[in-house]
Amino acid sequence: MLAEEVPVALTYGRATHAVMLATPADLEDFATGFSLSEGIVDAASEIASLEVLEVPGGIELRMELTGGRQERLDARRRRLAGFGGCGLCGMESLAEVLRRPAGPAPDPDWRIAATDLAAGIAALPAHQALNRAARAVHAAGFLLPGHGIVAAAEDVGRHNALDKLAGKLARAGIPAGHGAVLLSSRVSVEMVQKTVRLGAPLLAAVSAPTALALRIAEEAGLTIAAIARDDGFEIFTHPERIAL
């Protein structure tokens, strides 16, 4: 089986904010998670309506926000459009890429046993039904100590998979502050920023992190465990959260 990817437009107030190539599944979760991780909303309840519409050439995720949120997003668009002629838009974009992410503060006393984390990472493939068939799909899972993986999402894009997971947690009312995000991919800056925005205290991945991702994770207080294999994993930042 071959994995599908289609253009997916995320629109707010009938204006397109972004177009992503994504696996056409769990799209309500994707719209919600993208809106949260990009800071467009702070809570799923601020999305007043959400429709999944098939349009020529792809899919539109049409959202209407609550009044205050829509006004702030419109003001942000006007500001960026006004800066374009003098080059400040590019400068703001560079600053945005390297921003220190902000999110809910995790429980400072939260800890996880290394054995529980290793078991969770080993269990992630069981939640990758699409990847078992296509062998080309990433996954993001949420590990809750004592309960195992309570939510997971798949997509051809690793960023999309994490956004879908964020949306799934938000729509189910599962707080992220007492669990770990698990990834089938490497740890890039964007994955760190999205995890911090989600409020999870730990990010674990089967592949390696980038140097910049680690610097931002260190500053943001996020624990990174990566290069997870059958024989263990390596801890890169804030090791105090993992009981060895």
C-alpha positions as CSV (number, residue, x, y, z in Angstrom):
1,M,0.0,0.0,0.0
2,L,1.2,3.5,-0.8
3,A,0.6,6.4,1.7
4,E,-1.5,9.3,0.4
5,E,-0.6,12.9,0.8
6,V,-2.9,15.7,-0.3
7,P,-2.8,19.5,-0.1
8,V,-4.7,20.6,3.1
9,A,-5.6,24.2,3.5
10,L,-6.2,25.6,7.0
11,T,-8.4,28.6,6.8
12,Y,-9.7,31.0,9.5
13,G,-12.5,33.3,8.7
14,R,-12.4,32.1,5.1
15,A,-8.8,33.3,4.7
16,T,-6.1,30.7,4.1
17,H,-3.4,30.7,6.8
18,A,-1.3,27.7,5.5
19,V,-1.4,24.8,3.1
20,M,0.2,21.6,4.2
21,L,0.8,18.2,2.5
22,A,-0.8,15.7,4.8
23,T,-2.3,12.3,5.1
24,P,-6.1,12.7,4.8
25,A,-7.0,11.2,8.1
26,D,-7.8,12.6,11.6
27,L,-8.2,16.0,10.0
28,E,-10.3,17.5,12.8
29,D,-7.4,16.6,15.1
30,F,-5.0,18.1,12.7
31,A,-6.9,21.4,12.4
32,T,-7.2,21.7,16.2
33,G,-3.6,20.7,16.9
34,F,-2.1,23.0,14.3
35,S,-4.1,25.9,15.7
36,L,-2.8,25.2,19.2
37,S,0.8,24.5,18.3
38,E,1.0,27.7,16.1
39,G,-0.5,29.8,18.9
40,I,-3.5,30.8,16.9
41,V,-5.7,29.6,19.8
42,D,-4.8,28.7,23.4
43,A,-7.7,26.2,23.8
44,A,-9.8,24.0,21.5
45,S,-12.9,25.8,22.7
46,E,-11.7,29.0,20.9
47,I,-12.4,27.3,17.6
48,A,-16.1,28.2,17.2
49,S,-16.7,25.9,14.2
50,L,-14.7,23.4,12.1
51,E,-15.6,21.9,8.7
52,V,-13.7,19.4,6.6
53,L,-14.5,20.2,3.0
54,E,-13.3,18.5,-0.2
55,V,-12.4,21.2,-2.7
56,P,-10.8,21.0,-6.2
57,G,-7.2,19.8,-5.7
58,G,-7.4,19.0,-2.0
59,I,-9.1,19.5,1.3
60,E,-10.0,22.7,3.2
61,L,-10.2,22.7,7.0
62,R,-12.5,25.7,7.4
63,M,-12.5,27.2,10.9
64,E,-14.2,30.1,12.5
65,L,-12.6,31.4,15.8
66,T,-14.2,33.1,18.7
67,G,-14.4,36.9,18.3
68,G,-11.3,37.9,20.1
69,R,-9.1,35.3,18.6
70,Q,-10.2,36.0,15.1
71,E,-9.6,39.7,15.6
72,R,-6.0,39.1,16.8
73,L,-5.3,36.8,13.9
74,D,-6.6,39.4,11.4
75,A,-4.4,42.1,13.0
76,R,-1.4,39.8,12.8
77,R,-2.0,39.3,9.1
78,R,-2.3,43.0,8.5
79,R,0.9,43.7,10.4
80,L,2.9,41.1,8.3
81,A,1.4,42.4,5.1
82,G,2.4,45.9,5.9
83,F,6.0,45.0,6.8
84,G,6.6,43.2,3.5
85,G,7.8,46.1,1.5
86,C,10.7,47.0,3.8
87,G,12.0,43.5,4.6
88,L,10.9,43.4,8.2
89,C,8.6,40.5,7.5
90,G,11.7,38.4,6.8
91,M,13.3,39.6,10.0
92,E,10.2,38.7,12.0
93,S,10.1,35.3,10.4
94,L,13.7,34.6,11.4
95,A,13.0,35.6,15.0
96,E,9.9,33.4,15.0
97,V,11.9,30.3,13.9
98,L,14.3,30.8,16.8
99,R,11.7,31.8,19.4
100,R,11.7,30.3,22.8
101,P,8.5,28.4,22.8
102,A,5.8,29.2,25.5
103,G,3.3,26.7,26.8
104,P,1.7,25.4,30.0
105,A,4.1,24.8,32.8
106,P,4.5,21.1,33.5
107,D,4.4,19.7,37.0
108,P,7.9,20.3,38.4
109,D,7.7,17.1,40.4
110,W,6.8,14.9,37.4
111,R,9.1,11.9,37.0
112,I,9.1,8.8,34.8
113,A,11.0,5.5,35.3
114,A,13.5,4.7,32.6
115,T,12.0,1.3,32.3
116,D,8.5,2.8,31.7
117,L,9.8,5.2,29.1
118,A,11.7,2.4,27.3
119,A,8.5,0.2,27.3
120,G,6.5,3.1,25.9
121,I,9.0,3.6,23.1
122,A,8.9,-0.1,22.3
123,A,5.1,0.0,22.2
124,L,4.9,2.8,19.7
125,P,5.1,0.6,16.5
126,A,1.9,-1.2,17.7
127,H,0.1,2.1,17.2
128,Q,1.4,2.5,13.6
129,A,-1.1,0.6,11.6
130,L,-0.7,2.8,8.5
131,N,3.0,2.6,8.6
132,R,3.0,-1.2,8.8
133,A,1.1,-1.2,5.5
134,A,2.9,1.7,3.7
135,R,6.4,1.9,5.4
136,A,6.5,5.6,4.8
137,V,4.5,7.2,7.6
138,H,5.6,8.9,10.9
139,A,3.9,8.6,14.2
140,A,3.5,10.6,17.4
141,G,2.3,9.0,20.6
142,F,1.5,10.2,24.1
143,L,2.7,8.0,27.0
144,L,1.0,8.4,30.3
145,P,2.9,6.6,33.1
146,G,0.9,3.7,34.5
147,H,-1.5,3.7,31.5
148,G,0.8,3.2,28.5
149,I,0.2,5.0,25.2
150,V,-3.2,6.7,25.5
151,A,-3.2,8.5,22.1
152,A,-1.3,8.3,18.8
153,A,-1.5,9.7,15.4
154,E,0.2,9.0,12.0
155,D,1.0,11.2,9.0
156,V,3.5,11.3,6.1
157,G,4.8,14.5,7.8
158,R,6.3,14.2,11.3
159,H,5.2,17.8,12.1
160,N,1.6,16.9,11.0
161,A,1.7,13.7,13.1
162,L,2.6,15.8,16.2
163,D,-0.1,18.3,15.4
164,K,-2.7,15.6,15.1
165,L,-1.6,14.2,18.4
166,A,-2.0,17.6,20.1
167,G,-5.4,18.0,18.6
168,K,-6.4,14.5,19.7
169,L,-5.4,15.2,23.3
170,A,-7.1,18.6,23.4
171,R,-10.4,17.3,21.9
172,A,-10.4,14.4,24.4
173,G,-9.6,16.6,27.3
174,I,-6.3,14.8,28.2
175,P,-3.8,17.2,29.8
176,A,-0.3,16.8,28.4
177,G,1.5,18.0,31.5
178,H,1.9,14.5,33.1
179,G,3.1,12.5,30.1
180,A,5.7,12.1,27.4
181,V,5.5,12.7,23.7
182,L,7.0,9.8,21.6
183,L,8.2,10.3,18.0
184,S,9.2,7.9,15.3
185,S,11.4,10.6,13.8
186,R,14.3,12.8,14.6
187,V,14.0,15.8,17.0
188,S,14.1,19.1,15.2
189,V,13.5,22.6,16.4
190,E,9.8,22.6,15.3
191,M,9.2,19.4,17.2
192,V,10.6,20.9,20.4
193,Q,8.6,24.0,20.0
194,K,5.3,22.1,19.4
195,T,6.0,19.8,22.4
196,V,6.6,22.8,24.7
197,R,3.5,24.5,23.4
198,L,1.6,21.3,24.2
199,G,2.9,21.4,27.8
200,A,4.5,18.0,27.9
201,P,7.7,17.7,30.1
202,L,9.5,15.1,28.0
203,L,10.1,14.3,24.3
204,A,11.5,11.0,23.3
205,A,12.4,9.9,19.8
206,V,13.9,6.9,17.9
207,S,16.3,9.1,16.0
208,A,18.8,11.9,16.9
209,P,18.2,15.5,17.8
210,T,19.8,18.5,16.1
211,A,22.1,20.8,18.1
212,L,19.8,23.8,17.8
213,A,16.8,21.7,19.0
214,L,18.8,20.8,22.1
215,R,19.7,24.4,22.8
216,I,16.1,25.4,22.6
217,A,14.9,22.4,24.7
218,E,17.5,23.2,27.4
219,E,16.4,26.8,27.6
220,A,12.7,25.8,27.6
221,G,13.1,23.2,30.3
222,L,12.2,20.2,28.1
223,T,13.7,16.8,28.7
224,I,15.0,15.2,25.5
225,A,15.6,11.4,25.2
226,A,16.5,10.2,21.8
227,I,18.3,7.5,19.7
228,A,15.9,5.1,21.3
229,R,16.7,1.5,20.3
230,D,16.1,-2.0,21.8
231,D,19.2,-1.6,24.0
232,G,18.2,1.8,25.5
233,F,18.2,5.5,24.8
234,E,20.3,8.6,25.4
235,I,19.3,11.5,27.6
236,F,20.3,14.9,26.3
237,T,18.6,17.6,28.4
238,H,17.1,17.8,31.9
239,P,17.9,14.3,33.0
240,E,16.4,14.8,36.4
241,R,12.9,13.8,35.1
242,I,14.0,10.2,34.3
243,A,14.5,7.9,37.2
244,L,17.3,5.5,36.2
